[in-house]
Amino acid sequence: MTDPAGPTGGTGAVGVTADRIPVRRLTVLYDARCALCAFLRDWLVRQPQLVPLELVPAGSQEARRRFPGLDHRATLEEITVVGDAGQVYRDTAAWIVTLWALREHRPLAHRLSTPTGARLAKGAVLAAAKWRGSQWQGGQWGGPAYRREDGWAYDPGRGWVHTPPGCDSGGRATG
């Protein structure tokens, strides 16, 4: 993949072909309320980067200020990555260009940018979307997650323990 804005991506610059626009910085818009998205955001910031990644919550005031022309509701539904020259990558192309920015994963990005690799990448994106869909319940993220406000706390020695809210159990947690 010599050009991340090539066949798998697009460009917002009019009259300039994508193969002539160098990518020097990428902004990844992620859903900060989604557990999977937050996990991947944390993973991305720990990775050595060949192209700097800025991670901005999708739909946030910061995202709206930086990218007023984007459909911000759509950025909450699928990963969107914006290049420093206005390139916009969505769906599978966004995942591939994000991997392309990482030192240890650039070879994988090159493989995923081939026709055969793109089918594999699309399958991974669909699997992640299906998981995300299973976590969206009642207008909020989470699904069957352990929530602190529901009385759950993590004890490194015992794992997740539960003390029902408003229950005076003498400070004992049940598991």
N, C-alpha and C positions, 0 to 999 in steps of 0.2 A: 504494500500500500504506500506508494510514493506520495500520494496526496490524499489526506483525509477528507477533503471536500470533493473528491472525484466522484466515482459512480455511486458511492454509498451516502454521500452527503449533498448539501446544497450550499448556495452562497446567497447572501443578501445583497452583495455588491452588484449593481446593474452595469452591464457592458464589460464586465471583467470575467474571464473564465476562471473557474475555481483552481485550476492547476497553476495559475500565476499568482495566487494569493498565499503567502506564507502564513502559517498558523503559529503565533508566538505565545498565545495564552488562550485558555478555554474556561468558560464559566459553565459549571454543571448546575442546573436547576433541579432540585430534588424535593420531594414531599417530606417535610420535616415531621409530619404527624404519623408517617408510615414507619413501622419498626424496621422493615427490611431496608427501606431507603436510608434511614438513619444509620443502620449498621453498615451499609455500603459506603455512606459518606465518611464514617469513622475509619473504615478500611482504606478508602482512597487517600485520606490525609496522611496516613502512615506509609504510603508507598513512595519510593523514589520516583520523581517526575522528570521526564525529559522536557515536557511542555508544562508550565505551571498551570495548575487547576485551581480555580476559585469555586468554592461550593456555596451556593446561595439558595435559601429556601424558596421554592417555587411559590408564586402568588404573593410573596412578601412585598412590602413597600420598597425594599432595596431592589428586588427583581423588576418591579414596575417602573422604578426610576431609571434603572439601567437600560431596560428594553421596552420602551413604551409601545412599540409596534407589535409585540408578541401577543398571542392569545393566551393570557395567563391562566385561564381556566383549563385550557388544554395542557399546559405545562404541569398541572397537578395530576393529570391522567396518564401521561407518559413522559419518560425522561426526555429532557430537552437540554442540549448543549449548544452554547453560542460561542463562536470563535471571535477573536479580537477584531477581525475585519468584517464582522456581520454575518459570517457563515452560521447557518442554523441546521443542527442535526437533531433528528427525532428518531424514536423507536430504535431499531437495530443499529442504524448508523450512529446514533448517540452513544450506544454501548461500545461500538467498535472504536470510535474516535477517542473515547475516554481511555480505553485500554491502550490505544496507540500513544497516548501521552505518558504512559507509565514505562519506566525503563525496563522492568522485568517482564512486562506483558506486551511490548511492542511486537515481538515475533508472533504472538498469538493473534494480535490485531491484523497483521498481514495475512495470516492464514484465514481468518474469519472474513476478510474482505474479498476472498475468491467466491465464485458462485456456489461451490460446495460448502465452504465455510459459512457463507451467509445463511444457508439453510439451517445449519447447526446453531448459529447465533440467533436466528429468528425463533427457533425452538426454545432456546434458553430464555429469550425475552417473553415468549408466550407463557412459559412455566412460571416465571416471576410474576407476570400479570395475573395469572390464575391464582397464585398464592395471595397476592395483594387483594384480589377480589374476595377471597375467602375471609380476609381479615376486616373487611369493611362491613360494619354492622350498625344499624340504627343511626346512620349519618356520622359515624366516627370510626376511627381506626382502632384496632385492638383485638377483636375477636376474643378467643379464650385466653387472654393474657393475665398475668398477675399484676395487679395495680396497687400501688401504695394506698391510694385513697379508699380502697376496698378492704384494707387491713393487712395486706401482704407486705412482708419485708424479707430481704435476702440475708441469711446468716451463712457466712462462708463454711462453717463447720456442719451445718444441718441442711442447707439449701433453703428453699422458699418455705416460710412459716406464716401462719395466718392467725391474726387476732381480730375477730369481728369488730367493726366500728361500734362504739358505744357499749361494748361488752366489758364488764369489769372482771377480768379473769385473774386478777392479782398479779398482773405482769407476765403471766405465762402465755406462751404462744402454742397453738396447736398445729400439728403438721399433717 
